[in-house]
């Protein structure tokens, strides 16, 4: 797929606007929640690794990710949650 084609698809889907909104809402999260989301959602690391990296319990890591996803969902107006369970 050519770069122009990809850009046209992104424009049609209004992904550029969504990226700006998502970035703004990520900045509103606590640093702890952003880091937990980065590790779990972006880096696709299991919760035990997220917990180890952050120096917290696995339960606390799950809570941070869950709270961050809920906050993003509310801010973006989505009713479905992202499934991050293993």
C-alpha positions in Angstrom: 0.0 0.0 0.0 1.3 3.4 -0.9 1.8 6.2 1.6 -0.8 8.3 -0.2 -3.4 5.5 0.0 -2.7 5.0 3.7 -3.1 8.8 4.4 -6.4 8.8 2.5 -7.7 6.0 4.6 -6.7 7.7 7.8 -8.3 10.9 6.7 -11.5 9.2 5.7 -11.6 7.5 9.1 -10.7 10.7 10.9 -7.9 8.9 12.7 -5.8 12.0 12.8 -8.4 13.7 15.0 -8.7 10.6 17.2 -4.9 10.5 17.7 -4.9 14.1 18.9 -7.8 13.4 21.3 -6.2 10.2 22.5 -2.9 12.0 23.1 -4.6 14.8 25.1 -6.5 12.3 27.2 -3.4 10.2 27.9 -1.7 13.4 29.2 -4.6 13.8 31.7 -3.9 10.4 33.3 -1.6 10.0 36.2 2.0 9.1 35.3 1.5 5.8 37.1 -1.5 5.0 34.9 0.2 6.1 31.7 3.2 3.9 32.5 1.0 0.9 33.3 -0.9 1.3 30.1 2.3 1.7 28.1 3.7 -1.6 29.5 0.4 -3.6 29.3 -1.3 -2.3 26.2 1.4 -0.9 24.0 4.2 -3.2 24.9 1.8 -6.1 25.4 3.6 -7.3 28.5 1.8 -9.7 30.9 0.6 -8.3 34.3 3.3 -10.0 36.3 6.0 -8.2 34.2 4.1 -4.9 34.5 4.0 -5.4 38.2 7.7 -6.2 38.4 8.7 -3.3 36.3 6.6 -0.9 38.4 7.6 -2.4 41.7 4.0 -3.1 42.7 1.8 -6.2 43.2 0.1 -7.8 40.2 -3.3 -6.8 41.6 -2.1 -3.1 41.8 -0.9 -3.3 38.2 -4.3 -4.6 37.1 -6.0 -1.9 38.9 -3.8 0.9 37.4 -4.4 -0.5 33.9 -8.2 -0.9 34.5 -8.5 2.7 35.9 -6.5 4.1 33.0 -8.6 2.3 30.4 -11.9 3.3 32.1 -10.8 7.0 32.2 -9.8 6.9 28.5 -13.1 5.2 27.6 -15.1 7.9 29.4 -13.0 10.6 27.8 -13.3 9.2 24.3 -17.0 8.4 24.8 -16.7 4.6 24.3 -18.9 2.1 26.1 -16.8 -1.0 25.4 -13.6 -1.7 27.4 -10.4 -2.9 25.9 -9.8 -6.5 27.0 -6.3 -6.7 28.5 -6.8 -9.9 30.4 -4.6 -12.8 29.6 
